[in-house]
Structures are given as C-alpha cells and as structure tokens.
Amino acid sequence: TLWLSEQNLQSKLDFLSESLNLNEPELRSIIVSYPQVLGLSLDGNLRLKVDFFLGDKFQKKTNSINCGLSKDQLKEFVI
C-alpha cells in the first residue's frame, strides 16, 4: 500500500513534467534518482523550490533572491 494517493502522486508528476518540459523517460529518471521528491508537499514545498530555481534573480514584490535558471538549465541539473 502506498502512503500517497494516486491523485497526489499524479499531481506531482504532472507538475514536474509541465514545469520542466519533461518527457516520460526524463521524468522517470528524476523519480528513480530522487524518489523523495514524491514525499514533498506540492504547494507547500515542491512548487516553491521550482519557483526558486526558475524565478527571476530578484523579485521586487517579495524582496527575495532566486536562481534565475531557465527550464533547460534546471532540467539539465536534475537529470
């Protein structure tokens, strides 16, 4: 028995696939290499992390600093 629902897992897989433009083999590679990502809360953790890496380097609204990576750069980093 999984401790996460199928809907919960699918929402995380969909988010990763869409936010990083991943095809199925790339998504599989990430999940096999970093299975702990499935345990992260989508809205409370995973989305924030992706936003941090992909966001503009300086966000005036939130007064925060981000990495400013492109989707391709982040994809290359995690695969």
C-alpha positions in Angstrom: 0.0 0.0 0.0 1.3 3.4 -0.9 1.2 6.2 1.7 0.3 8.7 -1.0 -2.8 8.6 -3.1 -2.7 8.1 -6.8 -4.2 11.6 -7.3 -1.5 13.1 -5.0 1.3 11.3 -6.9 -0.2 12.2 -10.3 -0.4 15.9 -9.4 3.3 16.0 -8.5 4.3 14.1 -11.7 2.1 16.4 -13.8 3.6 19.5 -12.1 7.2 18.3 -12.7 6.5 17.3 -16.2 4.9 20.6 -17.2 7.1 22.9 -15.2 10.3 21.4 -16.6 9.1 20.3 -20.0 10.0 16.7 -19.2 9.2 13.7 -21.4 8.3 10.4 -19.8 11.9 8.9 -19.7 13.2 12.2 -18.2 10.5 12.2 -15.6 11.2 8.6 -14.8 14.9 9.3 -14.4 14.3 12.1 -11.9 11.9 10.0 -9.8 14.3 7.0 -9.8 17.2 9.2 -8.8 15.3 11.4 -6.3 12.2 9.4 -5.1 12.0 11.6 -2.0 10.6 14.4 -4.3 7.3 12.5 -4.2 7.0 13.0 -0.5 7.2 16.7 -0.8 4.1 18.8 -0.5 3.2 20.2 -3.9 2.0 23.6 -2.8 4.0 23.9 0.4 7.3 22.7 -0.8 7.8 21.4 -4.4 6.2 24.4 -6.2 8.2 26.8 -4.0 11.5 25.0 -4.8 10.9 25.1 -8.6 9.8 28.7 -8.4 13.1 29.5 -6.5 15.2 27.9 -9.2 13.3 29.3 -12.2 12.3 32.7 -10.8 13.9 36.0 -11.8 17.1 36.6 -9.9 15.5 39.4 -7.8 11.8 39.6 -7.1 10.9 43.1 -6.1 7.4 42.1 -4.9 8.7 39.6 -2.4 12.1 41.1 -1.9 13.7 37.7 -2.5 16.6 36.4 -4.5 16.1 33.4 -6.8 18.5 31.4 -9.0 17.1 32.6 -12.3 17.7 29.4 -14.2 16.0 28.5 -17.4 13.8 25.4 -17.6 16.5 23.7 -19.7 19.2 24.6 -17.2 17.2 23.2 -14.3 16.3 20.1 -16.3 20.0 19.5 -17.1 20.9 20.0 -13.5 18.4 17.4 -12.1 18.7 14.8 -14.8 
